[in-house]
Amino acid sequence: MAFFLTRGGDGDKRLGIYVHIPFCKSKCEYCDFYSLGGSRDPRVIDRYLQALADHIKESGRLAPDYLVDTVYFGGGTPSFFGADNLEKILDEIRRNFRLSVEAEITLEANPDSVNQQMLRKLVRVGFNRISIGVQSDDDEMLKKLGRPHSFYQAKQAMQLARKAGFGNISLDLMYGLPNQNVSQWRDTLLNILTLRPEHISCYALKVEEGTPLWDYKDCAGLPDDDTQADMYLAACEILRDYGYRHYEISNFCKKGYRSRHNMKYWTGGEYLGFGPSAASDFAGKRFTILRDLRGYIEGIERKEAVLSECELIPPRERAGEYIMLRLRTHEGISGEEYERNYLLPFEPLEKLLEKFAERGYAEFVRDRWRLTERGWLVSNQIIVALNELQERSTPLAKKR
């Protein structure tokens, strides 16, 4: 079977693809993502694979001038879906899009749902990055969170991925867990660092309404905001000392190992999402697929609409997104870039950023404004204040 791969040129428009796999062995206590726990019905799997194939084929016709340089399989638990099924989806992407030979192709995996054979096959068919959901090195804590694995399995999964040929491994961790203190969190980080991953994501536990954890959050022993802040700053310090670059609020990497796919979200790149609940930002529009597996499958089969929302994003809203998303990253925002792309004055924003800089929350480096690590702790308040200013500003073209 022939596939079309290309290295691409400087003039190519770049596109990321996200594929949602909404199947899990079981649902975690805190999980708010759209996923279905329990056994896999082969009939549902076959219909879902066909729906994805049809959707990908239809969408490929809309993007002939794009070069796909990142593919990300998220969930749910993509590794629970099986290597054969993941290969079929990736093959469908290759058939219908121009896939770069240098594309970053990632899958998320739970430690209990991988083995050497499947990982070797995934590397062989083109996957080159894996994100393993470790979350904690404490088995009792993992049980409380509803995680279906032990820390031993997490270490084993890391070793198996390395032996299979994955040279880009990311580990996901959570802090702010029930009854966790700063000392325990520091020990977790030091324990994880012995595994030598290229990338580490550190997320604060968020208690979302509708999850099992929400029902008993008040008696779960969750750390307060100040303790969570101390945990965050401890991660910043320890990971910096071990040579990791803090390139986004929650993400750290060795040099050259940023998540290229996630950077599209944070820097305004274009991407297409497939599967229930998947979001897209393509051709100036943002659209999201409904959170309903059966509805998605039947909608694709009947050639009906499967979107829960679709909107054309006006320039001023894009300007707000530029501020919100770019300030999540170490690169920050540029006044020249902002005025050129959105025709809005940067001066009011800069004056406010100067005030935040006096408090140690922002800094001006190489013609760009960015938030400090302490600034990231209060980034929501900073971004709201900046966006309120930009919403009241008069476009530069009208001033002239």
N, C-alpha and C positions, 0 to 999 in steps of 0.2 A: 504494500500500500504506500503510495507516494504522498508526502506531506510537503507543504510549501513553507520553507524557513528562509529568513533573510537577515542580514546584518543591519540593514536599514541605512538611510542617509540622514544628513543633518536637517534636511527639509521635511522629513516625515513627521506627521502628527503622532504623538504617543498616546497609548491607551492601556489602561489596566483592566483586568477582568477579575471579578469576584464571583465565586460559586458557593452558594450556601448549601450545606449538607445538614438537614434538620433532624438527624438521627443520633441518639445517644443510648448508651447502655442504661443510664439512669439520670434523672434530673438532680442537679446539686441544689442545696438548700437556698443558695443566694442567686441562682441563675434567672435572669430576666430575658435572655435571648430566646428567640423562637426555636424550640427544639422539642422533640418527642422522645421520651424515654421508653425503654422496653425492647422487646424482641422485634426483629425486622421481618415484615411480611414480604416474601419474595415477589408476590404479585404487585405490591405497592412499589417495591424497589424497581421492578422492570418498567412500570408505568412512569415512575419519576425519571428514570434514565432516558426514556423516550421523550418525555416532555422537555427535559433539559436539552436533548439533542435537537429537537424541533425549534426550541426557543433560540438556541445558539446559531442554528442555521439561518433562521429568519433575521437575526440581528447582524450576522456577518455581512449581509447584503447592504446594510446601512453604513458600514465602515470600511469601504474599500481603500480609502486613502490613509488609514491608520496602521501603525505598527504596534502590535501588542508587545510590551516589554516587561509586564508583570502579570502573573496569574496567582490568585490566592484562593485556596479552598478553606473556608471557615465553617463554623457550625454553632451548635451541634458538635459532633465529633467526627470529622472526616475520616480519621483512621478506623473508626468503628464501621464505616461504610465498605471497607475492603479495598485492596490494591487493584483488583480487576475492574471494579466499578469506577474508581478514580481514573484509571488508565483510559477507560472508554470516554469519559468526559473530556479529558485532556486531548485525546485523539480528535474528538469532535471540534474542539477549539482550533486545533491545527488545520483541520479540513476547511474551516469556514472563516478564519482570520489569518492575517499575515503575522506569524509568531516569530519574534526575533530569536536568533540562535543564542543571544546573550540574555534571554529573558530570565528574570527571577521567578521561580515557580515554587510556591510555598504551600504546605499543608499544616493544619493544626492537628495535634495528636494527643491523646491521653496515654499515659504510660502503660495502662493495662491492656490497650488495644493494638499493640504493635509486637511484631516478632521479626527475627532476622530475615526470613524469607520475604515477607511483604515489604520490608524496608529496602532490601536489595532490588526488588522489582521496581519500586517507586523511583529509585535512583536511575535504574536502567531505562525507564521510559521517560525520564526528563525532570523529575522533581529534584531541586537542588537546595532547598531550604526547608527546615522543619521547625515548628514552634510547639514545644512540649509543655503541657499544662501541669507543672509541678505543684505550685501554690504554697506548699509548706513542707518542711522536713520533719514534722511531728505527726506520727500516725494517728494519735488520738484526735488531733485537730482536724486531720483529713476526714476522719469518720464523722466528726461534728458537722463539717461542711457538706457531707454527702458525697465526697469524692470517692470514686470506686477503685482507688489504687493506694499502695503504700509508698513510702519514700524509697524503699529498696527497689520497687518496680520503676520508680522515676529514674534512679541512678542506672538501673539496668537498661532502660529505654535509651538513655543518653549514650551509653556504651554501644548498644546495638546500632543506633543511628550513625555513630562515628565509624564503626566497622563496616557498615553498609556503604559508606562513601559520602555521607553528608558532611560537607565542609563548612556549612553555615547553619549552626544550631542556636535557636533561641529558647530560653526558659522563662516561663511566666511564673511570677510570685505574687502573693497577696500579703498585705500587712493591715494592721487594725483589726486583727482577728479576735474572737472571743477570749477574754482574759489574757491576751498577749501583752507583754511589756517591751520596752525598748531594748533591754538586754537580750531578751529571747529573739527579737527580730534581728539584732546584730549577729547573733550566733547563727541564725538561719542563713543570712547573707554569706558569712564566712564559710559555712558548710557547702553552700551552693557553688561558691567560687572554686572549690577544689575540683569541680567537674569541668572547669575551663570552657564555658560556652562562649560563642562569639557575640551573643546578644542576650540581654536580660531586660524583661519588662517587669516593673514593680507597680502594682495597682492597689490602691486603698479599697478595702471591702466597702461596697455600697449596698445598703439595705433597700431593695426596691419593693414597692407595694405590689402585692400579688404573689410574692415568693413565700415559701414556707418560713424563711427566716424573719420576714416581716411580722408574722403573727406572735413571735416571742422575742422580738428585738430588745424590749425593755428589760428583760431578765437574762440576756445573753452574755452580759459582761463585756460589752463592746468598749474599747478605749475611747476616751473623750477626744475632742478636736486637738487640744494641745499635745496630747500623747501621740496622736497620729502625725502631727506636724514634726515632732521630734523623731519619729520613725522615718519620715520622708527625708529629713536632713541627714539622718544617720546613713541612709542608703546613698545619698549624694556623696557624702564624704568617703565611705568605704569603697564604693565602686570607682570613684575618681582615683583613690590611692592604688587601686589594682589595674589602672590603665583603661578604664571604660569612659567613653565620651558620652556626656549627658546631652543628647541631641534633641530630645523632646520631653515634655513634662514627665512622662512615665517610662521613658525608654533610654537605655544605655547600650553602647556597643563598642567593640574594638574598632580600630580604624578600618574603614572600608566596608563595614557590615551593618550600615543603617538598613532598616526595612524599606526597600525601594517602593514597594506597593503602598505601604501606609503613608509614605511621604507624599504620594499623590493626593491623599485626602487632606493633608495639612498644607499643601502648597497650591491647591486649586487645579490639580491635574484632572483629566477626564478618565472616567471609568464606567464600566457596565457591570451590573449585577444580575445574577441568574439564581432562581430559586425563591421560595417564599420568604418574605421580609427583606430581601436583598435591595439595596439602594443603588442608584445610578446618578451620575452627573455627566451628561453627554449632550453636545450640540446646544449648549446654553440652557438646557432644561434639567431639572432634578426630578426624578421619579422613583417611587418605591413600590415594590410588589406586595400584595396583600399577605398577611401572616396566616396563611391557611394552606396546608399541603394539598388537601383534596381540591380546594378551590383553584389552586395553581395548576395542578395536573389537568383537571377538567377544562379549565379555561384555555390552556394551550391546545388540548385535544379538539376543542370546539372552535378554535381560532377566535376566541373572545378576549376582551380586555382583562388583564390580570393585575392591573395597577390599583393600589389603594389611594395614590395621590400622584399628581404630575403638575409641575408649574414651571413657567418661564421666569428665570431669576433676573430682576431688573438690576442695572448697574450699581445703584446705591446699596442694595442688599449685598451685592458681591463685594462692595467695599467693606461692609461690616464683616463679612466672612473672612476677607483678607486679614483684617485686624485680629479677629478671634482665632483663626487657625494658625496664622504665621507666628503669633505671639506664643503659641504652644511650643514652638521650635527654637532651637538655639540660634538660628539664622535671623529671626525677628523680622522687622518691617523696615522698608526704605521709604523715605519721604518722596524721593524722585520717582520711584516705582509707583507709589500710591497716586500721585498727582497725574502721572502719565496715563495710567490704566483707567482711573475712575473720574478724572477731571474734577476732583474735590481738593480743597486746600488742606495741606498737612500741618500748617503752622499752629492751629489751635490744639491739635493732637500733640504736637511736639512740646508745646508749653506745659501741657498736663503731664507728659512723660518726664519732663525736667523736674517737676515736683515729686513724682514717684522716685526719680533717681536720687533726690535729696534724702529720701527715706530708705534708700538701699534696695528698692524694688525693681529698678530698671537701670540700664546702662547704654551708653552710645559707643558702639565699637565699629570701626571701619565703615562709617557712613550709614549704619543701621542701628535701629533701636531694638533692644531685646530685654526680656525680663530676666532678672537674676533668679537663682534657685529660691531665695526667700520671696521674690516676687511671684514665682509660680504658685506658692502656697496661697496667695490671695489673688490669683489671676482672674477669677470670675468677677470680683469687684472692679479690678482695673479695666477689664475688657468692657464691662457694662458702662463705666464712666466714659471710656473712649468712644464707644458706639453712640452714646447719647450726644456727644459733641458732633460726631460726623453726621448724624441724622438732622441736626439743626444747621449744618453748614450750607453755604450757597455755592453752587457749582462754579468752577473757575471760568468756564465759557460765558456764563451770564454776567460775571463781574466785568468782563472785558467788553 
